[in-house]
């Protein structure tokens, strides 16, 4: 079924919109972004492209892969079904909760390049670092292992960071 794990990822983006003392963040002002990682079964040396997933407004990251009945119209279940299909088809899926949602720290900041975009970049940097260190079987587009092969999916609010 592949391996899953919950990971905290540190974003250097300010916790608050006005840059004041941190609210719902670490004392140093860094924001912890919570993610779950779903990895297909693999053999040593095998690598996979990554799909970055985020949730719609009011939701949080996927914490498990579930199969649903064909034809289901529930968006969250469709995301779960899609994620299951992606993992089964050979993609690593990293599902993260946007700042202020689920167990991620920080204040919600709708479509904020200074915060939400930086948070997504922190998740991508974490993926690259884990892949380069050999802790995650990430496929790279360069020999220096700085450019992970990555795509992203999200519904509604979870798709907004992709435009930024």
N, C-alpha and C positions, 0 to 999 in steps of 0.2 A: 504493500500500500504506500510505500514511500515514507519518508521521515517528516515529522512536523516538530516545530519548536517555536516557543514564544521568545522574542528577543526585544530588548530595549535599545533604541537607537538615539543617539544624542544629536540634537539640532542646535546650532549656535545662534539661531534666530531668537530675537528677543521674545520673551513670554507675553508681554503686554503690548497693546497697540501704541501706548505713549512712551514705552521704554522705561517706565517707572519700576519700582521694586517688584520682583517676581511674584506673580500670583499663580498658584497651581503649577509651580516649577521648582527645580532645585535651587538651593540657596545661591549658587553661582550664576543663576539666570539662564542656564541652559535648559532646553526643553526636551524631555524624554518622549520619544515617539514609539508607541508599542506596535509590534508587527508579529505576524505568524509567518513561518516559512514552510512551504510544502515542496518536497523534493521527490521526483520520481525515483523508482528503484534504479540503481546504477551500479556499474562495476568500476573499480579504480581506473582513473584516466579518462573516463567518459565525462563530457561536459554538456550543458544544456543552456539554451537561451532563457531569459527571465521575463516574466510578465509581472509588472507592478500593478496591484489592484487596490483601489480605495472605495469606500462606501458612499452611499447617498446621505442626504441631510438626515440627522437624527439616528444614524446607524453607527456601526463600528466594524472593525476588520472581521474577516472570516476567521473562525477559530477551529473549524473542522470542515472536512470535505463530506458533503452529503449528496446522495443521489435523490432525485425527485421524480415524480411521475411525469412522463412525457406530456407536453402540452400545458404544463403549469404556467400560470400567468403572474405568479408572485415574483416581483423583481429580485428580492433577496434570495429566493430559492433558485431563480434562474442564474444568479451570480454563483451560487453554490454548485449548481450543475455545470456551469461553464468552467469553473475552477477545477472541478473533478475531471472534466474532459481534457483541460489543458495539461494537468499533471499526468494523466494517463497517456497523453500524446507526446510527452517528453519535454515539458516546460517546467522550470522552477516557478512557483507562484509566491510572491511576497505580498501579503495582504496587510495593509497598515491602517491604523485609526488616525484620522486627521487630528490635529491639535485640539484639545478640549473635548474630544469624543472618546467614549470607551475608557481605556486606561491610559490614554496619552495625556500628557500634561499640557499646560498652556491655555491661553484664552482663544476661543474661536475667532478667526479673522477671515471673513469670507473673501475668497479670491485675492489674497494679499501676497504680492510678490516678496515683500519683506519677511513674511512668516511662512505661509503655507508652501510657497514655491521653494523656499530654503529648506523646509522640512522634507519635501519630496527629494530635493537634491541630497540631503543628508542620508536618506534611505538608499539612494542610488550609490552614494559614496561607500556606505556600509557594505552593499552588495559587492562592489568592486574590491574592497579591502578583504572581505571574506573569501572571495574567489581567488585573489592573488595569493593569499596565505594558504590556500588549499583546504579551507574549512567548508567551502561550498563549491559544488562542481559547476561553476559558471563558465559559459562560453564567452570568449572575448573576441573583439574585432581587430585587435592589435597585439603584436608580440610583446609589448611592454605590460600588457594586462592592466590597462588603465581605462579601457573603453568596453564595458560589458555589453553584450548583445541583449538589448532590453526593449520591451514594448510596454504599453500600459493600457489598462481598461478601468472603467468606472462608470457608474450611473449617476446622473444628476450632479449633485455636489461632488461626488467622487470622480467625476470627469473634468471638473472645472480646473483643477491644478494643471492638467495637461496642456491647456491653452496658454497658461502663463509660462 
